[in-house]
Amino acid sequence: MNHQGISEISFEETYSVPPEQTARALFSRLPHGGDYAQRLIECLATGYLVAVVESICIREMQRHVDADSEVVVGRTIELEHKGPIPPGSTLKLRGWVERLGERSAKFRVQASDDHEVVCDGCVILVVAPRTSMESRIAAKVGALGTKSDGDLVEDARGKCASPDSLSRLEPQTP
């Protein structure tokens, strides 16, 4: 992780809101949202707003890590969705690193449309060792795929492993 490079991150860019990212469109695809999705308003779903903001912060941080040995993951997202954002709107997104930790960065972010600030908050990302995250995922996949007859299961990388060998992996915090 390049601390100096990450400490200097700031961005300003635009995002055009597509019609398939509305609350109505998102919730109509969810099993428990179908009953009320058509009563929602046609504006950007908060979930998509979070994804757009987080993806930009991750992209910026990815430029300053060793992708072979490190992975950027989200830890905390605190965003206030302050106003409706209809499809076709252009968002102006701004962000910068507000605080840098040993393995983390806190981004301050803001999004505006042509009328108002529609989003304000922060995103905290962590740089984790890739092997540690892969091991943790493999252990969880192994636990999901363990069969009572002891058959082999595929780990997160698609390789066969016995359920016992996957359960011995030590989960580590990022």
C-alpha positions as CSV (number, residue, x, y, z in Angstrom):
1,M,0.0,0.0,0.0
2,N,1.4,3.3,-1.1
3,H,0.5,5.6,1.8
4,Q,1.8,8.8,0.1
5,G,-0.2,8.1,-3.1
6,I,-3.4,7.3,-1.2
7,S,-3.0,10.4,1.0
8,E,-3.1,12.5,-2.1
9,I,-6.3,11.0,-3.7
10,S,-9.0,13.4,-4.7
11,F,-11.5,13.0,-7.5
12,E,-14.2,15.0,-9.4
13,E,-16.3,13.3,-12.0
14,T,-19.8,12.9,-13.4
15,Y,-22.1,10.0,-13.5
16,S,-25.2,9.8,-15.7
17,V,-28.0,7.9,-13.9
18,P,-29.5,5.1,-16.1
19,P,-33.2,4.1,-15.9
20,E,-32.4,0.6,-14.8
21,Q,-30.9,1.9,-11.5
22,T,-34.1,3.3,-10.0
23,A,-35.6,2.1,-6.7
24,R,-38.5,0.6,-8.6
25,A,-36.3,-1.4,-10.9
26,L,-34.1,-2.7,-8.1
27,F,-36.8,-3.7,-5.7
28,S,-38.9,-5.4,-8.4
29,R,-36.0,-7.9,-8.8
30,L,-35.9,-8.7,-5.1
31,P,-38.1,-11.5,-3.8
32,H,-39.5,-9.4,-0.9
33,G,-39.7,-6.2,-2.9
34,G,-41.9,-7.2,-5.8
35,D,-45.1,-6.6,-3.9
36,Y,-44.5,-2.9,-3.4
37,A,-41.9,-2.0,-6.0
38,Q,-44.4,-0.3,-8.4
39,R,-45.4,2.1,-5.6
40,L,-41.9,3.4,-5.3
41,I,-40.8,6.6,-7.0
42,E,-38.7,6.6,-10.2
43,C,-35.3,7.8,-8.8
44,L,-31.9,6.4,-8.2
45,A,-32.0,3.7,-5.6
46,T,-29.9,4.3,-2.5
47,G,-28.2,1.0,-3.0
48,Y,-27.0,2.0,-6.4
49,L,-25.9,5.4,-5.1
50,V,-23.8,3.6,-2.5
51,A,-22.3,1.3,-5.2
52,V,-21.4,4.2,-7.5
53,V,-19.7,6.1,-4.7
54,E,-17.9,3.1,-3.3
55,S,-16.7,1.9,-6.7
56,I,-15.1,5.3,-7.4
57,C,-13.3,5.2,-4.1
58,I,-12.1,1.7,-4.7
59,R,-10.9,2.5,-8.2
60,E,-8.9,5.4,-6.9
61,M,-7.3,3.3,-4.1
62,Q,-6.6,0.3,-6.4
63,R,-4.1,2.5,-8.2
64,H,-1.9,2.6,-5.1
65,V,-1.9,-1.1,-4.0
66,D,-0.1,-4.2,-5.2
67,A,-3.0,-6.0,-6.9
68,D,-1.2,-9.3,-6.8
69,S,-0.9,-9.3,-3.0
70,E,-3.4,-6.8,-1.8
71,V,-7.1,-6.2,-2.2
72,V,-9.2,-3.2,-1.4
73,V,-12.4,-3.9,0.5
74,G,-15.2,-1.8,1.9
75,R,-15.5,-1.6,5.7
76,T,-17.8,1.3,6.6
77,I,-20.2,3.4,4.5
78,E,-22.0,6.3,6.0
79,L,-23.9,8.2,3.3
80,E,-26.9,10.5,3.7
81,H,-29.1,10.2,0.6
82,K,-30.4,13.8,0.8
83,G,-32.5,14.3,-2.3
84,P,-34.2,12.4,-5.2
85,I,-32.2,11.7,-8.3
86,P,-34.3,11.0,-11.4
87,P,-33.0,8.8,-14.2
88,G,-31.2,10.8,-16.8
89,S,-29.7,13.1,-14.2
90,T,-26.0,13.9,-14.2
91,L,-24.4,13.6,-10.8
92,K,-21.2,15.5,-10.0
93,L,-19.2,13.4,-7.6
94,R,-16.4,14.8,-5.5
95,G,-14.2,13.0,-3.0
96,W,-10.9,13.0,-1.2
97,V,-9.0,11.1,1.5
98,E,-9.8,12.7,4.8
99,R,-7.8,10.3,7.0
100,L,-5.3,7.6,6.4
101,G,-4.6,4.6,8.7
102,E,-2.1,1.8,8.7
103,R,-4.2,-0.2,6.3
104,S,-7.2,2.0,5.7
105,A,-8.4,5.2,4.2
106,K,-11.4,7.4,5.0
107,F,-12.9,9.2,2.0
108,R,-15.1,12.2,2.3
109,V,-17.6,12.2,-0.5
110,Q,-20.3,14.4,-1.9
111,A,-22.7,14.1,-4.9
112,S,-24.8,16.9,-6.4
113,D,-27.2,17.2,-9.3
114,D,-28.0,20.4,-11.1
115,H,-30.3,21.5,-8.2
116,E,-28.8,20.4,-4.9
117,V,-26.4,18.2,-2.9
118,V,-28.0,14.8,-3.0
119,C,-25.5,12.8,-1.1
120,D,-22.9,13.5,1.6
121,G,-20.9,11.2,3.7
122,C,-17.8,9.0,4.1
123,V,-16.5,5.6,2.9
124,I,-13.8,3.7,4.8
125,L,-11.8,1.2,2.7
126,V,-9.3,-1.3,4.0
127,V,-6.3,-2.8,2.2
128,A,-6.2,-6.5,3.1
129,P,-3.7,-9.2,2.2
130,R,-5.2,-11.0,-0.8
131,T,-4.3,-14.5,0.5
132,S,-5.9,-13.8,3.9
133,M,-9.2,-12.7,2.2
134,E,-9.1,-15.7,-0.2
135,S,-8.6,-18.1,2.8
136,R,-11.5,-16.6,4.7
137,I,-13.7,-16.9,1.7
138,A,-12.6,-20.5,1.0
139,A,-13.4,-21.4,4.6
140,K,-16.9,-20.0,4.3
141,V,-17.4,-21.6,0.9
142,G,-16.2,-24.9,2.4
143,A,-18.6,-24.6,5.3
144,L,-21.5,-23.9,2.9
145,G,-20.5,-26.8,0.6
146,T,-19.6,-29.4,3.3
147,K,-21.7,-32.5,2.9
148,S,-22.4,-35.1,5.6
149,D,-20.8,-37.9,3.5
150,G,-17.4,-36.1,3.3
151,D,-17.4,-35.6,-0.4
152,L,-14.9,-33.1,-1.9
153,V,-16.1,-29.6,-2.4
154,E,-14.7,-26.8,-4.6
155,D,-13.0,-24.0,-2.8
156,A,-13.3,-20.3,-3.8
157,R,-10.7,-20.7,-6.5
158,G,-12.5,-23.7,-8.0
159,K,-10.0,-26.3,-6.7
160,C,-11.1,-29.4,-5.0
161,A,-10.4,-29.7,-1.3
162,S,-11.7,-31.9,1.4
163,P,-14.1,-30.2,3.8
164,D,-11.7,-30.9,6.7
165,S,-8.8,-29.1,5.0
166,L,-11.0,-26.0,4.4
167,S,-12.2,-25.9,8.0
168,R,-8.6,-25.8,9.3
169,L,-8.0,-22.4,7.6
170,E,-7.6,-19.7,10.2
171,P,-9.8,-16.7,9.4
172,Q,-7.9,-13.4,9.8
173,T,-9.3,-9.9,10.2
174,P,-8.3,-7.4,7.4
